[in-house]
Amino acid sequence: MASHAIITWNASLSCGVTDIDEDHKKLVSMINRLGGAVLSADPQEVLQEILRELVQYVVFHFDREEEYMQEYDYPRFEQHQAQHRQLLDQAQEFVELLGSRPTQELWQQLGDTLRAWLVVHIEGEDHELGAFLVNQGLS
C-alpha cells in the first residue's frame, strides 16, 4: 500500500522517546491504511472499522503521552492535553458525519485533517515534549 502513503515516516518525525516514536509510526501506518482504503473505494464498513481502530489507538497514545507528562511534571501539560482533546473532538465530529453521510469527499477530508494535524503536532508539541523527556532521562 506504499503507493497510497499519505504520510511518510522520516527522522523529522522522531521525538527521541522510543515509546512515543513507535506510537507515532503506528499512527502513520494506520492513517496510510485509511488513506489507501479511501483511494481504493473500499466498502464503508471497512473504512468505518479502520477509523474505529485509529481513534482507539489515538486515545491509547494520548493517554501514554499524558502519563509521561504527569510523571515528569511537564510544564506545558495543559496546553498539550488541550491539543489532544481538540483532535479527539474533531475525530468525533468526523465519526458522526461519516456515520450519517459517508461521502468520498468527507473521507478524503478526514485523511487530510489527520495528516496535517499529526505532522504539525509531532514536529511542534511532541518534539518539545520529547526534548523535555529526554532531558529528564527518558529515551
N, CA, C and O atoms as a GROMACS GRO file, in nm:
protein
  556
    1MET      N    1   0.082  -0.119   0.000
    1MET     CA    2   0.000   0.000   0.000
    1MET      C    3   0.086   0.126   0.000
    1MET      O    4   0.034   0.235   0.021
    2ALA      N    5   0.215   0.113  -0.023
    2ALA     CA    6   0.306   0.226  -0.020
    2ALA      C    7   0.267   0.334  -0.122
    2ALA      O    8   0.293   0.452  -0.099
    3SER      N    9   0.207   0.294  -0.232
    3SER     CA   10   0.167   0.393  -0.331
    3SER      C   11   0.055   0.483  -0.281
    3SER      O   12   0.031   0.589  -0.339
    4HIS      N   13  -0.013   0.444  -0.173
    4HIS     CA   14  -0.120   0.524  -0.116
    4HIS      C   15  -0.073   0.600   0.008
    4HIS      O   16  -0.157   0.653   0.081
    5ALA      N   17   0.056   0.606   0.034
    5ALA     CA   18   0.105   0.670   0.156
    5ALA      C   19   0.063   0.816   0.163
    5ALA      O   20   0.090   0.894   0.072
    6ILE      N   21  -0.002   0.850   0.272
    6ILE     CA   22  -0.041   0.987   0.300
    6ILE      C   23   0.072   1.057   0.374
    6ILE      O   24   0.099   1.175   0.351
    7ILE      N   25   0.135   0.982   0.462
    7ILE     CA   26   0.248   1.033   0.541
    7ILE      C   27   0.362   0.934   0.526
    7ILE      O   28   0.341   0.812   0.531
    8THR      N   29   0.481   0.985   0.507
    8THR     CA   30   0.600   0.901   0.505
    8THR      C   31   0.679   0.928   0.630
    8THR      O   32   0.718   1.041   0.657
    9TRP      N   33   0.705   0.822   0.708
    9TRP     CA   34   0.783   0.838   0.831
    9TRP      C   35   0.925   0.876   0.794
    9TRP      O   36   0.985   0.818   0.704
   10ASN      N   37   0.979   0.975   0.864
   10ASN     CA   38   1.119   1.013   0.845
   10ASN      C   39   1.172   1.067   0.977
   10ASN      O   40   1.097   1.085   1.073
   11ALA      N   41   1.301   1.093   0.980
   11ALA     CA   42   1.367   1.134   1.104
   11ALA      C   43   1.309   1.262   1.162
   11ALA      O   44   1.315   1.282   1.284
   12SER      N   45   1.253   1.349   1.080
   12SER     CA   46   1.197   1.474   1.132
   12SER      C   47   1.075   1.450   1.220
   12SER      O   48   1.034   1.538   1.296
   13LEU      N   49   1.017   1.330   1.212
   13LEU     CA   50   0.901   1.298   1.294
   13LEU      C   51   0.940   1.231   1.426
   13LEU      O   52   0.854   1.209   1.512
   14SER      N   53   1.067   1.198   1.442
   14SER     CA   54   1.113   1.134   1.565
   14SER      C   55   1.128   1.238   1.675
   14SER      O   56   1.182   1.347   1.653
   15CYS      N   57   1.079   1.204   1.795
   15CYS     CA   58   1.092   1.297   1.907
   15CYS      C   59   1.194   1.247   2.010
   15CYS      O   60   1.218   1.313   2.111
   16GLY      N   61   1.253   1.130   1.986
   16GLY     CA   62   1.361   1.082   2.071
   16GLY      C   63   1.320   0.992   2.186
   16GLY      O   64   1.406   0.944   2.260
   17VAL      N   65   1.190   0.969   2.203
   17VAL     CA   66   1.141   0.880   2.308
   17VAL      C   67   1.084   0.757   2.238
   17VAL      O   68   0.987   0.767   2.163
   18THR      N   69   1.144   0.642   2.263
   18THR     CA   70   1.111   0.520   2.189
   18THR      C   71   0.962   0.489   2.186
   18THR      O   72   0.906   0.467   2.079
   19ASP      N   73   0.897   0.487   2.303
   19ASP     CA   74   0.754   0.451   2.307
   19ASP      C   75   0.670   0.548   2.223
   19ASP      O   76   0.582   0.505   2.149
   20ILE      N   77   0.699   0.675   2.236
   20ILE     CA   78   0.622   0.775   2.162
   20ILE      C   79   0.649   0.764   2.013
   20ILE      O   80   0.557   0.771   1.932
   21ASP      N   81   0.776   0.745   1.976
   21ASP     CA   82   0.808   0.730   1.834
   21ASP      C   83   0.741   0.605   1.775
   21ASP      O   84   0.691   0.609   1.663
   22GLU      N   85   0.740   0.496   1.849
   22GLU     CA   86   0.675   0.374   1.799
   22GLU      C   87   0.525   0.396   1.784
   22GLU      O   88   0.465   0.349   1.687
   23ASP      N   89   0.464   0.467   1.879
   23ASP     CA   90   0.322   0.500   1.865
   23ASP      C   91   0.299   0.584   1.740
   23ASP      O   92   0.205   0.560   1.665
   24HIS      N   93   0.385   0.683   1.719
   24HIS     CA   94   0.369   0.770   1.603
   24HIS      C   95   0.384   0.691   1.473
   24HIS      O   96   0.310   0.714   1.377
   25LYS      N   97   0.479   0.599   1.469
   25LYS     CA   98   0.495   0.515   1.350
   25LYS      C   99   0.367   0.434   1.323
   25LYS      O  100   0.324   0.421   1.209
   26LYS      N  101   0.309   0.381   1.430
   26LYS     CA  102   0.186   0.304   1.414
   26LYS      C  103   0.072   0.394   1.366
   26LYS      O  104  -0.008   0.354   1.281
   27LEU      N  105   0.065   0.515   1.420
   27LEU     CA  106  -0.039   0.608   1.376
   27LEU      C  107  -0.021   0.645   1.228
   27LEU      O  108  -0.118   0.652   1.153
   28VAL      N  109   0.103   0.668   1.188
   28VAL     CA  110   0.132   0.695   1.046
   28VAL      C  111   0.084   0.577   0.961
   28VAL      O  112   0.018   0.597   0.858
   29SER      N  113   0.116   0.457   1.003
   29SER     CA  114   0.075   0.338   0.929
   29SER      C  115  -0.078   0.327   0.921
   29SER      O  116  -0.132   0.294   0.816
   30MET      N  117  -0.145   0.355   1.031
   30MET     CA  118  -0.291   0.345   1.034
   30MET      C  119  -0.356   0.453   0.946
   30MET      O  120  -0.454   0.426   0.876
   31ILE      N  121  -0.301   0.574   0.949
   31ILE     CA  122  -0.354   0.681   0.863
   31ILE      C  123  -0.331   0.645   0.717
   31ILE      O  124  -0.418   0.668   0.633
   32ASN      N  125  -0.215   0.589   0.687
   32ASN     CA  126  -0.188   0.545   0.549
   32ASN      C  127  -0.283   0.433   0.507
   32ASN      O  128  -0.328   0.429   0.393
   33ARG      N  129  -0.311   0.344   0.599
   33ARG     CA  130  -0.405   0.234   0.570
   33ARG      C  131  -0.544   0.291   0.540
   33ARG      O  132  -0.611   0.248   0.446
   34LEU      N  133  -0.586   0.388   0.619
   34LEU     CA  134  -0.715   0.452   0.595
   34LEU      C  135  -0.715   0.524   0.460
   34LEU      O  136  -0.810   0.512   0.383
   35GLY      N  137  -0.607   0.597   0.433
   35GLY     CA  138  -0.596   0.668   0.306
   35GLY      C  139  -0.601   0.572   0.188
   35GLY      O  140  -0.667   0.600   0.088
   36GLY      N  141  -0.532   0.460   0.199
   36GLY     CA  142  -0.533   0.361   0.092
   36GLY      C  143  -0.671   0.303   0.071
   36GLY      O  144  -0.713   0.280  -0.042
   37ALA      N  145  -0.742   0.279   0.181
   37ALA     CA  146  -0.877   0.224   0.171
   37ALA      C  147  -0.972   0.325   0.106
   37ALA      O  148  -1.059   0.288   0.027
   38VAL      N  149  -0.954   0.453   0.139
   38VAL     CA  150  -1.038   0.557   0.078
   38VAL      C  151  -1.010   0.565  -0.072
   38VAL      O  152  -1.103   0.566  -0.152
   39LEU      N  153  -0.882   0.570  -0.108
   39LEU     CA  154  -0.846   0.579  -0.250
   39LEU      C  155  -0.891   0.456  -0.329
   39LEU      O  156  -0.922   0.466  -0.448
   40SER      N  157  -0.895   0.342  -0.263
   40SER     CA  158  -0.938   0.219  -0.329
   40SER      C  159  -1.089   0.204  -0.330
   40SER      O  160  -1.143   0.107  -0.383
   41ALA      N  161  -1.157   0.301  -0.269
   41ALA     CA  162  -1.304   0.298  -0.259
   41ALA      C  163  -1.353   0.169  -0.192
   41ALA      O  164  -1.449   0.107  -0.236
   42ASP      N  165  -1.284   0.132  -0.083
   42ASP     CA  166  -1.327   0.015  -0.005
   42ASP      C  167  -1.467   0.039   0.050
   42ASP      O  168  -1.510   0.154   0.063
   43PRO      N  169  -1.539  -0.068   0.083
   43PRO     CA  170  -1.674  -0.053   0.138
   43PRO      C  171  -1.674   0.030   0.268
   43PRO      O  172  -1.577   0.030   0.342
   44GLN      N  173  -1.785   0.097   0.292
   44GLN     CA  174  -1.798   0.182   0.411
   44GLN      C  175  -1.769   0.106   0.541
   44GLN      O  176  -1.713   0.163   0.635
   45GLU      N  177  -1.807  -0.020   0.546
   45GLU     CA  178  -1.784  -0.098   0.668
   45GLU      C  179  -1.635  -0.110   0.696
   45GLU      O  180  -1.592  -0.102   0.812
   46VAL      N  181  -1.556  -0.128   0.592
   46VAL     CA  182  -1.410  -0.139   0.607
   46VAL      C  183  -1.353  -0.006   0.655
   46VAL      O  184  -1.272  -0.002   0.747
   47LEU      N  185  -1.396   0.102   0.592
   47LEU     CA  186  -1.349   0.234   0.630
   47LEU      C  187  -1.386   0.266   0.776
   47LEU      O  188  -1.304   0.318   0.852
   48GLN      N  189  -1.508   0.234   0.813
   48GLN     CA  190  -1.554   0.261   0.950
   48GLN      C  191  -1.471   0.180   1.050
   48GLN      O  192  -1.438   0.231   1.157
   49GLU      N  193  -1.439   0.056   1.018
   49GLU     CA  194  -1.359  -0.029   1.108
   49GLU      C  195  -1.218   0.028   1.124
   49GLU      O  196  -1.166   0.034   1.235
   50ILE      N  197  -1.156   0.069   1.014
   50ILE     CA  198  -1.022   0.127   1.022
   50ILE      C  199  -1.026   0.255   1.105
   50ILE      O  200  -0.938   0.278   1.188
   51LEU      N  201  -1.128   0.337   1.084
   51LEU     CA  202  -1.141   0.461   1.161
   51LEU      C  203  -1.160   0.431   1.309
   51LEU      O  204  -1.100   0.497   1.394
   52ARG      N  205  -1.241   0.333   1.341
   52ARG     CA  206  -1.262   0.295   1.482
   52ARG      C  207  -1.131   0.253   1.547
   52ARG      O  208  -1.100   0.296   1.658
   53GLU      N  209  -1.053   0.169   1.478
   53GLU     CA  210  -0.924   0.125   1.530
   53GLU      C  211  -0.828   0.243   1.547
   53GLU      O  212  -0.754   0.251   1.645
   54LEU      N  213  -0.830   0.333   1.451
   54LEU     CA  214  -0.743   0.450   1.456
   54LEU      C  215  -0.776   0.538   1.576
   54LEU      O  216  -0.687   0.580   1.650
   55VAL      N  217  -0.904   0.566   1.597
   55VAL     CA  218  -0.944   0.650   1.710
   55VAL      C  219  -0.908   0.582   1.841
   55VAL      O  220  -0.860   0.649   1.933
   56GLN      N  221  -0.928   0.452   1.852
   56GLN     CA  222  -0.890   0.380   1.974
   56GLN      C  223  -0.741   0.392   2.001
   56GLN      O  224  -0.699   0.411   2.115
   57TYR      N  225  -0.661   0.381   1.895
   57TYR     CA  226  -0.516   0.389   1.914
   57TYR      C  227  -0.473   0.532   1.948
   57TYR      O  228  -0.381   0.551   2.027
   58VAL      N  229  -0.539   0.630   1.890
   58VAL     CA  230  -0.509   0.769   1.924
   58VAL      C  231  -0.534   0.792   2.072
   58VAL      O  232  -0.453   0.856   2.140
   59VAL      N  233  -0.646   0.742   2.124
   59VAL     CA  234  -0.677   0.758   2.266
   59VAL      C  235  -0.569   0.690   2.351
   59VAL      O  236  -0.522   0.748   2.448
   60PHE      N  237  -0.529   0.568   2.314
   60PHE     CA  238  -0.423   0.498   2.385
   60PHE      C  239  -0.294   0.580   2.385
   60PHE      O  240  -0.230   0.597   2.488
   61HIS      N  241  -0.256   0.632   2.268
   61HIS     CA  242  -0.133   0.709   2.255
   61HIS      C  243  -0.138   0.837   2.337
   61HIS      O  244  -0.042   0.870   2.407
   62PHE      N  245  -0.248   0.910   2.329
   62PHE     CA  246  -0.260   1.034   2.405
   62PHE      C  247  -0.251   1.005   2.555
   62PHE      O  248  -0.188   1.080   2.629
   63ASP      N  249  -0.314   0.897   2.599
   63ASP     CA  250  -0.305   0.860   2.741
   63ASP      C  251  -0.160   0.833   2.780
   63ASP      O  252  -0.116   0.875   2.887
   64ARG      N  253  -0.084   0.765   2.695
   64ARG     CA  254   0.056   0.736   2.724
   64ARG      C  255   0.135   0.867   2.737
   64ARG      O  256   0.209   0.887   2.834
   65GLU      N  257   0.120   0.955   2.638
   65GLU     CA  258   0.191   1.083   2.644
   65GLU      C  259   0.154   1.161   2.770
   65GLU      O  260   0.241   1.218   2.836
   66GLU      N  261   0.027   1.163   2.802
   66GLU     CA  262  -0.018   1.241   2.917
   66GLU      C  263   0.032   1.180   3.048
   66GLU      O  264   0.058   1.253   3.144
   67GLU      N  265   0.045   1.048   3.054
   67GLU     CA  266   0.103   0.984   3.172
   67GLU      C  267   0.249   1.027   3.189
   67GLU      O  268   0.292   1.058   3.300
   68TYR      N  269   0.324   1.028   3.078
   68TYR     CA  270   0.462   1.076   3.084
   68TYR      C  271   0.467   1.222   3.130
   68TYR      O  272   0.550   1.259   3.214
   69MET      N  273   0.380   1.303   3.074
   69MET     CA  274   0.380   1.445   3.110
   69MET      C  275   0.353   1.465   3.259
   69MET      O  276   0.416   1.549   3.323
   70GLN      N  277   0.260   1.388   3.312
   70GLN     CA  278   0.228   1.400   3.455
   70GLN      C  279   0.342   1.344   3.541
   70GLN      O  280   0.381   1.405   3.640
   71GLU      N  281   0.394   1.228   3.502
   71GLU     CA  282   0.501   1.165   3.579
   71GLU      C  283   0.625   1.254   3.589
   71GLU      O  284   0.690   1.259   3.694
   72TYR      N  285   0.657   1.323   3.480
   72TYR     CA  286   0.778   1.405   3.477
   72TYR      C  287   0.747   1.554   3.497
   72TYR      O  288   0.835   1.639   3.478
   73ASP      N  289   0.624   1.586   3.536
   73ASP     CA  290   0.583   1.723   3.566
   73ASP      C  291   0.612   1.818   3.450
   73ASP      O  292   0.678   1.921   3.468
   74TYR      N  293   0.563   1.783   3.333
   74TYR     CA  294   0.585   1.862   3.212
   74TYR      C  295   0.516   1.998   3.226
   74TYR      O  296   0.396   2.003   3.252
   75PRO      N  297   0.589   2.108   3.209
   75PRO     CA  298   0.530   2.240   3.234
   75PRO      C  299   0.422   2.282   3.134
   75PRO      O  300   0.341   2.369   3.165
   76ARG      N  301   0.418   2.220   3.016
   76ARG     CA  302   0.316   2.256   2.916
   76ARG      C  303   0.206   2.148   2.906
   76ARG      O  304   0.143   2.132   2.802
   77PHE      N  305   0.186   2.077   3.015
   77PHE     CA  306   0.089   1.967   3.015
   77PHE      C  307  -0.049   2.013   2.970
   77PHE      O  308  -0.109   1.951   2.881
   78GLU      N  309  -0.100   2.119   3.030
   78GLU     CA  310  -0.238   2.161   2.999
   78GLU      C  311  -0.254   2.201   2.853
   78GLU      O  312  -0.355   2.168   2.790
   79GLN      N  313  -0.157   2.273   2.797
   79GLN     CA  314  -0.165   2.313   2.657
   79GLN      C  315  -0.160   2.192   2.564
   79GLN      O  316  -0.235   2.183   2.467
   80HIS      N  317  -0.070   2.099   2.596
   80HIS     CA  318  -0.054   1.979   2.514
   80HIS      C  319  -0.180   1.893   2.521
   80HIS      O  320  -0.230   1.844   2.420
   81GLN      N  321  -0.231   1.876   2.641
   81GLN     CA  322  -0.353   1.798   2.660
   81GLN      C  323  -0.471   1.863   2.585
   81GLN      O  324  -0.554   1.793   2.528
   82ALA      N  325  -0.477   1.995   2.586
   82ALA     CA  326  -0.584   2.066   2.514
   82ALA      C  327  -0.579   2.035   2.365
   82ALA      O  328  -0.683   2.020   2.301
   83GLN      N  329  -0.458   2.026   2.309
   83GLN     CA  330  -0.446   1.990   2.167
   83GLN      C  331  -0.496   1.847   2.144
   83GLN      O  332  -0.561   1.820   2.043
   84HIS      N  333  -0.464   1.758   2.235
   84HIS     CA  334  -0.514   1.620   2.223
   84HIS      C  335  -0.667   1.620   2.222
   84HIS      O  336  -0.729   1.555   2.138
   85ARG      N  337  -0.726   1.692   2.315
   85ARG     CA  338  -0.873   1.695   2.325
   85ARG      C  339  -0.935   1.755   2.198
   85ARG      O  340  -1.039   1.709   2.151
   86GLN      N  341  -0.868   1.856   2.143
   86GLN     CA  342  -0.918   1.919   2.021
   86GLN      C  343  -0.922   1.818   1.906
   86GLN      O  344  -1.020   1.812   1.832
   87LEU      N  345  -0.815   1.740   1.891
   87LEU     CA  346  -0.814   1.641   1.784
   87LEU      C  347  -0.921   1.534   1.808
   87LEU      O  348  -0.989   1.493   1.714
   88LEU      N  349  -0.936   1.490   1.932
   88LEU     CA  350  -1.038   1.389   1.960
   88LEU      C  351  -1.177   1.444   1.932
   88LEU      O  352  -1.264   1.371   1.883
   89ASP      N  353  -1.200   1.571   1.963
   89ASP     CA  354  -1.330   1.633   1.931
   89ASP      C  355  -1.352   1.636   1.780
   89ASP      O  356  -1.461   1.605   1.733
   90GLN      N  357  -1.248   1.674   1.705
   90GLN     CA  358  -1.259   1.676   1.558
   90GLN      C  359  -1.287   1.536   1.505
   90GLN      O  360  -1.371   1.517   1.418
   91ALA      N  361  -1.215   1.438   1.559
   91ALA     CA  362  -1.233   1.300   1.514
   91ALA      C  363  -1.376   1.254   1.540
   91ALA      O  364  -1.437   1.188   1.456
   92GLN      N  365  -1.430   1.290   1.657
   92GLN     CA  366  -1.567   1.251   1.690
   92GLN      C  367  -1.666   1.314   1.593
   92GLN      O  368  -1.764   1.250   1.553
   93GLU      N  369  -1.642   1.439   1.555
   93GLU     CA  370  -1.729   1.504   1.457
   93GLU      C  371  -1.726   1.428   1.324
   93GLU      O  372  -1.830   1.406   1.262
   94PHE      N  373  -1.606   1.388   1.282
   94PHE     CA  374  -1.595   1.311   1.157
   94PHE      C  375  -1.666   1.177   1.170
   94PHE      O  376  -1.735   1.134   1.078
   95VAL      N  377  -1.649   1.110   1.283
   95VAL     CA  378  -1.714   0.980   1.303
   95VAL      C  379  -1.865   0.996   1.289
   95VAL      O  380  -1.930   0.915   1.223
   96GLU      N  381  -1.920   1.100   1.350
   96GLU     CA  382  -2.065   1.122   1.342
   96GLU      C  383  -2.109   1.156   1.200
   96GLU      O  384  -2.208   1.102   1.151
   97LEU      N  385  -2.035   1.244   1.133
   97LEU     CA  386  -2.069   1.280   0.995
   97LEU      C  387  -2.059   1.159   0.902
   97LEU      O  388  -2.146   1.137   0.818
   98LEU      N  389  -1.952   1.082   0.920
   98LEU     CA  390  -1.932   0.965   0.833
   98LEU      C  391  -2.034   0.856   0.861
   98LEU      O  392  -2.062   0.773   0.775
   99GLY      N  393  -2.090   0.856   0.981
   99GLY     CA  394  -2.196   0.760   1.013
   99GLY      C  395  -2.328   0.797   0.948
   99GLY      O  396  -2.407   0.710   0.913
  100SER      N  397  -2.350   0.928   0.931
  100SER     CA  398  -2.478   0.972   0.875
  100SER      C  399  -2.474   0.996   0.724
  100SER      O  400  -2.572   0.970   0.653
  101ARG      N  401  -2.359   1.045   0.674
  101ARG     CA  402  -2.348   1.069   0.529
  101ARG      C  403  -2.205   1.043   0.482
  101ARG      O  404  -2.127   1.136   0.462
  102PRO      N  405  -2.171   0.918   0.467
  102PRO     CA  406  -2.033   0.881   0.431
  102PRO      C  407  -2.000   0.906   0.284
  102PRO      O  408  -2.028   0.821   0.199
  103THR      N  409  -1.942   1.020   0.255
  103THR     CA  410  -1.905   1.051   0.117
  103THR      C  411  -1.754   1.035   0.099
  103THR      O  412  -1.677   1.045   0.194
  104GLN      N  413  -1.714   1.011  -0.024
  104GLN     CA  414  -1.572   1.001  -0.057
  104GLN      C  415  -1.499   1.130  -0.020
  104GLN      O  416  -1.388   1.126   0.032
  105GLU      N  417  -1.562   1.243  -0.047
  105GLU     CA  418  -1.502   1.373  -0.017
  105GLU      C  419  -1.478   1.389   0.133
  105GLU      O  420  -1.374   1.439   0.174
  106LEU      N  421  -1.573   1.347   0.213
  106LEU     CA  422  -1.560   1.358   0.359
  106LEU      C  423  -1.448   1.267   0.410
  106LEU      O  424  -1.372   1.305   0.498
  107TRP      N  425  -1.438   1.146   0.354
  107TRP     CA  426  -1.330   1.055   0.391
  107TRP      C  427  -1.195   1.117   0.356
  107TRP      O  428  -1.100   1.109   0.434
  108GLN      N  429  -1.186   1.178   0.239
  108GLN     CA  430  -1.060   1.242   0.198
  108GLN      C  431  -1.028   1.360   0.288
  108GLN      O  432  -0.912   1.382   0.323
  109GLN      N  433  -1.129   1.435   0.326
  109GLN     CA  434  -1.109   1.548   0.418
  109GLN      C  435  -1.057   1.499   0.552
  109GLN      O  436  -0.970   1.562   0.612
  110LEU      N  437  -1.111   1.387   0.600
  110LEU     CA  438  -1.062   1.328   0.724
  110LEU      C  439  -0.915   1.293   0.713
  110LEU      O  440  -0.836   1.326   0.801
  111GLY      N  441  -0.877   1.227   0.605
  111GLY     CA  442  -0.736   1.190   0.585
  111GLY      C  443  -0.646   1.312   0.582
  111GLY      O  444  -0.539   1.311   0.642
  112ASP      N  445  -0.688   1.416   0.511
  112ASP     CA  446  -0.610   1.539   0.505
  112ASP      C  447  -0.596   1.603   0.643
  112ASP      O  448  -0.488   1.649   0.680
  113THR      N  449  -0.704   1.606   0.718
  113THR     CA  450  -0.702   1.664   0.852
  113THR      C  451  -0.609   1.586   0.944
  113THR      O  452  -0.529   1.645   1.016
  114LEU      N  453  -0.619   1.454   0.940
  114LEU     CA  454  -0.533   1.371   1.026
  114LEU      C  455  -0.386   1.388   0.990
  114LEU      O  456  -0.300   1.402   1.078
  115ARG      N  457  -0.357   1.388   0.861
  115ARG     CA  458  -0.218   1.404   0.817
  115ARG      C  459  -0.162   1.538   0.864
  115ARG      O  460  -0.056   1.544   0.926
  116ALA      N  461  -0.234   1.644   0.835
  116ALA     CA  462  -0.186   1.777   0.871
  116ALA      C  463  -0.170   1.790   1.022
  116ALA      O  464  -0.069   1.842   1.070
  117TRP      N  465  -0.268   1.743   1.095
  117TRP     CA  466  -0.261   1.756   1.240
  117TRP      C  467  -0.146   1.675   1.297
  117TRP      O  468  -0.070   1.726   1.380
  118LEU      N  469  -0.131   1.552   1.254
  118LEU     CA  470  -0.027   1.466   1.309
  118LEU      C  471   0.111   1.522   1.282
  118LEU      O  472   0.194   1.529   1.373
  119VAL      N  473   0.137   1.563   1.160
  119VAL     CA  474   0.270   1.615   1.127
  119VAL      C  475   0.297   1.744   1.204
  119VAL      O  476   0.404   1.758   1.263
  120VAL      N  477   0.204   1.837   1.205
  120VAL     CA  478   0.224   1.964   1.277
  120VAL      C  479   0.241   1.938   1.426
  120VAL      O  480   0.328   1.997   1.490
  121HIS      N  481   0.159   1.851   1.482
  121HIS     CA  482   0.165   1.822   1.626
  121HIS      C  483   0.297   1.755   1.662
  121HIS      O  484   0.361   1.793   1.761
  122ILE      N  485   0.338   1.656   1.585
  122ILE     CA  486   0.464   1.587   1.614
  122ILE      C  487   0.582   1.684   1.602
  122ILE      O  488   0.666   1.691   1.692
  123GLU      N  489   0.588   1.757   1.491
  123GLU     CA  490   0.704   1.844   1.468
  123GLU      C  491   0.706   1.964   1.562
  123GLU      O  492   0.810   2.030   1.575
  124GLY      N  493   0.596   1.994   1.628
  124GLY     CA  494   0.591   2.105   1.722
  124GLY      C  495   0.586   2.057   1.866
  124GLY      O  496   0.689   2.044   1.933
  125GLU      N  497   0.466   2.029   1.910
  125GLU     CA  498   0.443   1.993   2.051
  125GLU      C  499   0.519   1.868   2.094
  125GLU      O  500   0.579   1.865   2.201
  126ASP      N  501   0.517   1.763   2.011
  126ASP     CA  502   0.579   1.638   2.052
  126ASP      C  503   0.732   1.646   2.051
  126ASP      O  504   0.797   1.580   2.132
  127HIS      N  505   0.788   1.725   1.962
  127HIS     CA  506   0.934   1.745   1.966
  127HIS      C  507   0.973   1.816   2.095
  127HIS      O  508   1.073   1.780   2.158
  128GLU      N  509   0.895   1.916   2.133
  128GLU     CA  510   0.921   1.987   2.258
  128GLU      C  511   0.907   1.892   2.377
  128GLU      O  512   0.991   1.892   2.467
  129LEU      N  513   0.801   1.812   2.378
  129LEU     CA  514   0.783   1.713   2.485
  129LEU      C  515   0.895   1.613   2.485
  129LEU      O  516   0.948   1.580   2.591
  130GLY      N  517   0.932   1.563   2.368
  130GLY     CA  518   1.041   1.464   2.359
  130GLY      C  519   1.170   1.518   2.413
  130GLY      O  520   1.239   1.450   2.489
  131ALA      N  521   1.206   1.641   2.377
  131ALA     CA  522   1.329   1.702   2.428
  131ALA      C  523   1.325   1.712   2.580
  131ALA      O  524   1.424   1.686   2.648
  132PHE      N  525   1.210   1.750   2.633
  132PHE     CA  526   1.194   1.760   2.777
  132PHE      C  527   1.212   1.624   2.843
  132PHE      O  528   1.285   1.612   2.942
  133LEU      N  529   1.146   1.522   2.788
  133LEU     CA  530   1.154   1.388   2.849
  133LEU      C  531   1.295   1.329   2.838
  133LEU      O  532   1.344   1.267   2.932
  134VAL      N  533   1.360   1.349   2.724
  134VAL     CA  534   1.498   1.302   2.708
  134VAL      C  535   1.587   1.372   2.810
  134VAL      O  536   1.675   1.308   2.868
  135ASN      N  537   1.566   1.499   2.832
  135ASN     CA  538   1.644   1.575   2.932
  135ASN      C  539   1.618   1.521   3.074
  135ASN      O  540   1.703   1.534   3.162
  136GLN      N  541   1.501   1.460   3.094
  136GLN     CA  542   1.468   1.400   3.222
  136GLN      C  543   1.522   1.257   3.235
  136GLN      O  544   1.508   1.194   3.339
  137GLY      N  545   1.584   1.207   3.128
  137GLY     CA  546   1.644   1.075   3.131
  137GLY      C  547   1.565   0.965   3.062
  137GLY      O  548   1.607   0.849   3.063
  138LEU      N  549   1.452   1.001   3.002
  138LEU     CA  550   1.372   0.902   2.931
  138LEU      C  551   1.420   0.891   2.787
  138LEU      O  552   1.452   0.992   2.724
  139SER      N  553   1.426   0.769   2.736
  139SER     CA  554   1.465   0.753   2.595
  139SER      C  555   1.387   0.640   2.532
  139SER      O  556   1.406   0.611   2.414
   0.00000   0.00000   0.00000
